[in-house]
Amino acid sequence: MTRRNPSLTEPQYFILAALMDGPLHGYAIIKAAEQATDGRLRIAVGTLYGALERMERAGLVAAGDEEIVDGRARRYYRLTEDGTEALGREALRMQQAAALVLGRPGNAGAAPA
């Protein structure tokens, strides 16, 4: 990534989060992100592979093993050390940002009517 410690996009954040437990192939990443957000985030295939390619160039993920399933190659991606660090930084940034709003007196976390 060109900027020093840039923020991750929402799809990038959930892609990296999906890889925390180990390598996954593309479809499994999409399903893990969808499940983690209770269906709120649905990553399109083109979005996923574009993000994975950019994050691979940035050193946040690495392509690993491939297997052939139904005549097609299935590539697995894993989180790198830099990816783990970027994910942790982003989680902390979001936590601090949320604390600014949620910590205000009288804020119950709900939007005004």
N, C-alpha and C positions, 0 to 999 in steps of 0.2 A: 504494500500500500504506500502511496506516495507521501501522505502526511504522516507526521509522527503521532502514533497512537490515535488514529481516527476512530470515530464512533462507527459501530457496525449498523447496517440496516437491519430491520426486523427479520427479514428472511435469513440473512447471514447469521444473526444471533441464534435463531432456532435451528439452523443447519448445524452450527458448531455445537449447540447444546445437545442435539440428537446424537452427536458422535462422542459424547462424554463417556458413554459406557462401552465403547469399542467400535470397530469398523462396521460400516453399513454400506449397502448399495443404494443407488438413487431412489428407487421406489420406497425402500425402508426409511430413508431420510424424510421423504415427503410425508409418509404415514406417521412417523415419530413427531414431526413438527405439528402436524394436524392434531394429533392426540394431546400433545403438550399444551396446546392452546384451545382445547375443547372445540376444535373445528373452526375456530375463528380465522386461522391462517391456513390457507390452501396454496401451497407453492406449486406453480405450474412447472412442467418439465423443463421448458426453455429457461425459465427463471432459475431453476435449480442448477442446471448444468452451466449456465453462464456464471452464476455465483460461485460454484465449485471451481471453475476454471480461474476466475479472478483470485479466489482465496488460495488456490494452489500456487499461483504465481507469487502471491504475497507471503507464502510459507506458512499459512494457517492450517491447511489440510494437505494431505499427501495421498495420492492414489496408490493403492496397494494391489492385493491379489485380484485376479480375474478368474471367473469360472464361466463355463458355457451352460446356459439354461435355455432349453427349447431352441437351440441353434443360434442363440444370441449371446454375446459377451456381456457379463455382468461384472462391473468394476466396483471394488470396495474402496471407500475413502476412510481415512483415519485422521484424527485430530493430532496436530503437531504440538510441540512444547510452546511455540509462539502462538498457536491457536488457542491453547489452554489459557495462556496469559491474557490474550486479547479478550477472550470470553469473560474472564474474571474481572478485568478492567471495566468492561461494558456493564456487567452486572452491578458492580460497585457504583458506576456513574448513574445508572438508572435508580438504584436504591437512594443515592444522595438527592437526585432530582425529585423523587417521590416524597422524600422526607420534608422537602421545602413546602410542599403543598399539604401533605397529610399532617404535618406537625403544627399547623397554624391553629390558634384557638378557635373553637366553634366549628372546625371542619370535621364533618363526620365522614368525609370521603365521598360524598354524593354531590352531583352537579346541582347548581341552583335551579329551581323550577321556573 
